[in-house]
């Protein structure tokens, strides 16, 4: 696969990009009519099952609750693979507790498509359909994977993925296991397809510390337990904005981007609150909150770009079919190379 078939640039023109960067003065989306808000207020809450970092969800829920203070969001968070298993188990017992589910692994979301209700936001015609895994599921989030370093310990931080092969990072690197969820699988897929299989082997030879998810990895960078890490931008940027010693890095070869898959469940108890939640987060206002507060990118035309991101940074989006077909086999091979035992 050629790199160019997957790469997009933040500053790409409209005709060549899935999303438009930095547009201003956009008209607000009519996401939330009064009758829907009133019905959601009456229900009073929405239960969200999410693979997004808990700290990240809590940050953007503050923005949601500024608009809708009477709708409490109950968050159930787990890494993507574990969350998938929980949803499968609950659904099989007819006890699925979620009103909304947001998975980072679109392939896993497709496997449980049957738990989701038919749903589309008011601005559905604005969203690029080629990046949806199902007409029921929407990319509320688009995670981007980069690097991070502790500036108190690293005076000359890496600028590229390949820099991590240098001897000075041996024993000082942290990364999340490939099978943790959709974002880590996208990162592993990008590295193998763009940088080559030897890249996996070379990084494994650096003796990295392996983590189960991005949250503990980010904490390890801040504490100095590891000096550099492969890390989601939305795991490092909020910490940097809070003054923690962590530097988000946008590698020159590109950022693996993972569109999420969020939808309303068929068994939703709070269906109006669920629709309000989805409508707002898929609106331009909601998307800009995700970008500005967490460093996500958005596939919605007119959305902002992440604060501090270079304009020429490249995004890499995986081929949808290969994303599903290669996942299990390549993760098994990754586990062998990195000597990871589940």
C-alpha positions as CSV (number, residue, x, y, z in Angstrom):
1,X,0.0,0.0,0.0
2,X,1.4,3.4,-0.9
3,X,1.6,6.0,1.8
4,X,-0.1,8.6,-0.3
5,X,-3.3,6.6,-0.5
6,X,-3.8,7.0,3.2
7,X,-2.2,10.4,4.0
8,X,-4.1,13.7,4.5
9,X,-2.7,17.0,5.6
10,X,-4.2,19.4,8.1
11,X,-4.1,22.3,5.7
12,X,-5.4,20.4,2.7
13,X,-7.8,22.2,0.3
14,X,-11.4,21.2,0.5
15,X,-11.3,19.2,-2.8
16,X,-8.5,17.0,-1.5
17,X,-9.4,16.5,2.1
18,X,-12.1,14.8,4.2
19,X,-12.3,17.8,6.5
20,X,-11.7,21.5,6.3
21,X,-9.2,23.0,8.7
22,X,-9.6,26.2,10.6
23,X,-12.8,27.6,9.1
24,X,-14.3,30.6,10.9
25,X,-17.7,32.1,11.2
26,X,-19.4,28.7,10.5
27,X,-23.2,28.7,11.1
28,X,-24.0,26.7,14.3
29,X,-25.8,23.4,13.7
30,X,-29.4,23.1,14.7
31,X,-28.6,20.0,16.7
32,X,-30.8,20.3,19.7
33,X,-34.5,21.4,19.3
34,X,-36.3,22.4,22.4
35,X,-38.6,19.4,22.4
36,X,-35.6,17.1,22.4
37,X,-33.9,19.0,25.2
38,X,-37.1,19.0,27.3
39,X,-37.4,15.2,26.9
40,X,-33.8,14.7,27.7
41,X,-34.1,16.9,30.8
42,X,-37.0,14.8,31.9
43,X,-34.9,11.6,31.7
44,X,-32.1,13.4,33.5
45,X,-29.1,11.3,32.5
46,X,-27.4,9.4,29.8
47,X,-25.2,6.3,30.3
48,X,-22.1,6.3,28.2
49,X,-19.9,3.3,27.6
50,X,-16.6,4.6,26.2
51,X,-13.1,3.5,25.3
52,X,-11.9,7.2,25.5
53,X,-9.7,8.0,28.4
54,X,-11.8,8.8,31.5
55,X,-10.0,12.1,32.1
56,X,-10.7,13.1,28.5
57,X,-14.4,12.3,28.7
58,X,-14.7,14.2,32.0
59,X,-13.1,17.3,30.3
60,X,-15.6,17.4,27.4
61,X,-18.6,16.4,29.6
62,X,-18.0,19.8,31.3
63,X,-18.6,21.4,28.0
64,X,-21.7,19.4,27.3
65,X,-23.1,20.2,30.7
66,X,-22.5,23.9,30.2
67,X,-25.1,23.6,27.5
68,X,-27.3,20.9,29.1
69,X,-26.8,21.1,32.9
70,X,-29.8,18.9,33.7
71,X,-28.6,15.9,31.8
72,X,-26.1,14.0,33.9
73,X,-23.6,11.8,32.0
74,X,-22.7,8.5,33.7
75,X,-19.4,7.3,32.3
76,X,-18.4,3.6,32.1
77,X,-14.8,3.5,30.7
78,X,-12.6,0.6,29.7
79,X,-9.9,0.0,27.1
80,X,-11.5,-0.9,23.7
81,X,-11.0,-4.7,23.7
82,X,-12.3,-5.0,27.3
83,X,-15.3,-2.7,26.6
84,X,-16.2,-4.8,23.6
85,X,-16.2,-8.0,25.7
86,X,-18.4,-6.3,28.3
87,X,-20.9,-5.1,25.7
88,X,-21.0,-8.6,24.1
89,X,-21.6,-10.2,27.5
90,X,-24.3,-7.8,28.7
91,X,-26.1,-7.9,25.3
92,X,-26.1,-11.7,25.3
93,X,-27.8,-11.6,28.7
94,X,-30.2,-8.8,27.6
95,X,-28.7,-6.6,30.3
96,X,-26.8,-4.0,28.2
97,X,-26.7,-0.9,30.4
98,X,-25.5,1.7,27.9
99,X,-27.5,4.4,26.2
100,X,-24.6,5.4,24.0
101,X,-21.5,3.4,23.1
102,X,-18.3,4.9,21.7
103,X,-15.6,2.4,20.6
104,X,-12.2,3.3,19.2
105,X,-12.0,0.1,17.2
106,X,-14.4,0.3,14.3
107,X,-13.8,-3.3,13.4
108,X,-15.0,-4.5,16.8
109,X,-17.9,-2.0,16.7
110,X,-19.0,-3.6,13.3
111,X,-19.0,-7.0,15.0
112,X,-21.7,-5.8,17.4
113,X,-23.6,-3.6,15.0
114,X,-26.8,-5.4,16.0
115,X,-26.9,-3.7,19.4
116,X,-27.2,-0.3,17.9
117,X,-30.4,1.5,16.9
118,X,-30.9,3.3,13.6
119,X,-29.6,6.9,14.2
120,X,-28.4,9.9,12.3
121,X,-27.6,13.4,13.5
122,X,-29.4,16.5,12.0
123,X,-26.2,17.3,10.1
124,X,-25.7,13.8,8.7
125,X,-25.3,15.1,5.2
126,X,-22.1,17.0,6.2
127,X,-20.2,13.9,7.4
128,X,-18.0,11.9,5.0
129,X,-19.7,8.6,4.6
130,X,-16.6,6.8,3.4
131,X,-15.2,6.9,7.0
132,X,-18.2,5.3,8.6
133,X,-18.2,1.6,9.4
134,X,-22.0,1.5,9.6
135,X,-24.8,4.0,8.9
136,X,-25.7,3.6,12.6
137,X,-22.2,4.6,13.9
138,X,-20.6,8.0,13.8
139,X,-17.0,9.3,14.4
140,X,-17.7,11.4,17.4
141,X,-13.9,11.1,18.1
142,X,-10.9,10.9,15.8
143,X,-7.9,10.0,17.9
144,X,-4.4,10.8,16.6
145,X,-1.3,9.0,17.8
146,X,1.9,10.9,18.2
147,X,4.8,10.9,20.6
148,X,5.4,12.6,24.0
149,X,8.5,13.3,26.1
150,X,9.3,14.6,29.5
151,X,11.0,18.0,28.8
152,X,12.7,17.9,32.3
153,X,14.5,14.8,31.3
154,X,14.8,15.0,27.5
155,X,16.6,18.0,26.1
156,X,16.5,16.9,22.5
157,X,13.2,15.1,22.0
158,X,12.5,12.8,19.0
159,X,10.9,14.4,16.0
160,X,10.0,11.2,14.1
161,X,8.9,7.6,14.7
162,X,12.2,6.5,13.4
163,X,14.1,8.5,16.0
164,X,12.9,6.0,18.6
165,X,15.3,3.5,17.1
166,X,18.3,5.5,18.4
167,X,20.4,4.0,21.2
168,X,19.7,6.9,23.6
169,X,16.1,5.7,24.0
170,X,16.9,2.1,24.9
171,X,15.1,1.3,28.1
172,X,13.5,4.7,28.3
173,X,10.5,4.2,26.0
174,X,6.9,3.4,26.9
175,X,4.1,2.2,24.6
176,X,0.7,0.7,24.8
177,X,0.1,-2.9,23.6
178,X,-1.3,-3.2,20.1
179,X,-4.4,-5.2,21.2
180,X,-5.5,-2.6,23.8
181,X,-8.0,-1.0,21.5
182,X,-8.6,0.7,18.1
183,X,-6.1,3.5,18.5
184,X,-3.2,1.2,19.4
185,X,-4.1,-1.2,16.6
186,X,-4.2,1.7,14.1
187,X,-0.8,2.8,15.4
188,X,0.6,-0.7,15.0
189,X,-0.9,-1.0,11.5
190,X,0.6,2.3,10.4
191,X,4.0,1.4,11.7
192,X,4.0,-2.0,9.9
193,X,2.6,-0.7,6.6
194,X,4.4,2.7,6.4
195,X,7.7,2.1,8.4
196,X,8.0,-1.7,7.8
197,X,8.0,-4.9,9.8
198,X,11.5,-4.3,10.9
199,X,10.3,-1.2,12.8
200,X,8.3,-3.4,15.1
201,X,11.4,-5.5,15.7
202,X,13.7,-2.6,16.2
203,X,11.5,-0.9,18.7
204,X,11.0,-4.2,20.6
205,X,14.8,-4.5,20.8
206,X,14.8,-1.2,22.6
207,X,13.2,-2.9,25.6
208,X,10.2,-0.7,25.9
209,X,7.9,-0.7,28.9
210,X,4.5,-2.0,27.9
211,X,1.2,-0.5,29.2
212,X,-2.4,-1.6,29.0
213,X,-3.7,1.8,28.0
214,X,-2.7,5.4,27.3
215,X,-3.6,6.9,30.7
216,X,-0.9,5.0,32.7
217,X,1.5,5.6,29.9
218,X,1.0,9.4,30.1
219,X,1.4,9.2,33.9
220,X,4.7,7.4,33.4
221,X,6.0,10.1,31.2
222,X,5.0,12.9,33.7
223,X,6.6,11.0,36.6
224,X,9.8,10.2,34.6
225,X,9.2,6.5,34.8
226,X,9.7,6.6,31.1
227,X,11.2,9.5,29.3
228,X,9.5,9.2,25.9
229,X,6.4,7.4,24.8
230,X,4.2,6.6,21.8
231,X,1.0,8.4,23.1
232,X,-2.3,9.7,21.9
233,X,-2.3,13.5,21.6
234,X,-5.5,13.6,23.6
235,X,-3.6,11.9,26.4
236,X,-0.7,14.4,26.4
237,X,-2.2,17.7,25.4
238,X,-4.6,18.2,28.4
239,X,-1.8,17.4,30.8
240,X,0.5,19.9,29.1
241,X,-2.3,22.5,29.3
242,X,-2.5,21.8,33.0
243,X,1.2,22.5,33.4
244,X,2.5,18.9,33.7
245,X,6.0,18.1,32.3
246,X,5.0,16.5,29.1
247,X,5.5,17.6,25.5
248,X,3.2,16.4,22.7
249,X,5.1,15.6,19.5
250,X,3.8,15.3,16.0
251,X,6.1,12.9,14.1
252,X,7.2,13.9,10.7
253,X,6.2,10.6,9.0
254,X,2.5,11.2,9.9
255,X,0.0,10.6,12.7
256,X,-2.1,7.4,12.7
257,X,-5.7,8.6,13.0
258,X,-8.5,6.5,14.3
259,X,-12.1,7.6,13.7
260,X,-14.3,6.2,16.4
261,X,-17.7,4.5,16.2
262,X,-20.4,5.9,18.4
263,X,-24.1,5.1,18.4
264,X,-27.3,4.9,20.3
265,X,-28.2,1.4,21.6
266,X,-31.4,-0.3,20.8
267,X,-32.0,-0.9,24.5
268,X,-31.3,2.7,25.6
269,X,-33.4,3.6,28.6
270,X,-32.7,7.3,28.1
271,X,-33.2,7.5,24.4
272,X,-33.9,11.3,24.2
273,X,-30.8,12.1,26.3
274,X,-28.8,9.7,24.1
275,X,-29.9,11.5,20.9
276,X,-29.2,14.9,22.5
277,X,-25.7,13.7,23.5
278,X,-24.9,12.4,20.1
279,X,-26.5,15.4,18.2
280,X,-24.4,17.9,20.2
281,X,-21.1,16.0,20.0
282,X,-21.6,15.6,16.2
283,X,-22.4,19.3,15.8
284,X,-19.8,21.8,14.9
285,X,-19.8,23.2,18.4
286,X,-19.3,19.8,19.9
287,X,-16.6,18.8,17.5
288,X,-14.7,22.0,18.2
289,X,-14.9,21.3,21.9
290,X,-13.3,17.9,21.2
291,X,-10.5,19.4,19.1
292,X,-9.7,22.4,21.3
293,X,-9.9,20.7,24.7
294,X,-8.4,17.3,23.8
295,X,-6.4,17.6,20.6
296,X,-8.6,15.4,18.5
297,X,-9.1,16.1,14.8
298,X,-12.5,16.2,13.2
299,X,-13.9,14.8,9.9
300,X,-16.7,17.5,10.0
301,X,-16.1,20.2,7.4
302,X,-15.4,23.6,9.1
303,X,-14.0,22.2,12.3
304,X,-11.0,23.7,14.1
305,X,-7.5,22.2,14.1
306,X,-5.7,21.0,17.3
307,X,-4.0,23.8,19.3
308,X,-0.2,23.8,18.6
309,X,-0.4,21.4,15.7
310,X,1.9,22.2,12.8
311,X,-0.1,23.0,9.6
312,X,1.8,20.6,7.5
313,X,1.4,17.5,9.8
314,X,0.1,14.5,8.0
315,X,-2.8,12.2,9.0
316,X,-2.8,8.5,8.1
317,X,-6.2,6.8,7.9
318,X,-6.3,3.0,7.7
319,X,-8.0,1.2,4.9
320,X,-11.3,0.0,6.4
321,X,-11.3,-3.5,4.9
322,X,-7.6,-4.1,5.9
323,X,-8.3,-2.7,9.3
324,X,-10.7,-5.5,10.0
325,X,-9.1,-8.3,8.0
326,X,-5.5,-7.9,9.4
327,X,-6.3,-7.0,13.0
328,X,-6.3,-10.4,14.8
329,X,-3.4,-11.9,12.8
330,X,-1.1,-8.9,13.1
331,X,-1.8,-8.3,16.8
332,X,-0.9,-11.9,17.4
333,X,2.4,-11.3,15.5
334,X,3.0,-8.1,17.4
335,X,2.5,-9.9,20.7
336,X,5.2,-12.4,19.7
337,X,7.7,-9.8,18.6
338,X,7.2,-7.7,21.7
339,X,7.1,-10.8,24.0
340,X,3.7,-9.8,25.3
341,X,1.7,-12.4,27.1
342,X,-2.0,-11.7,27.8
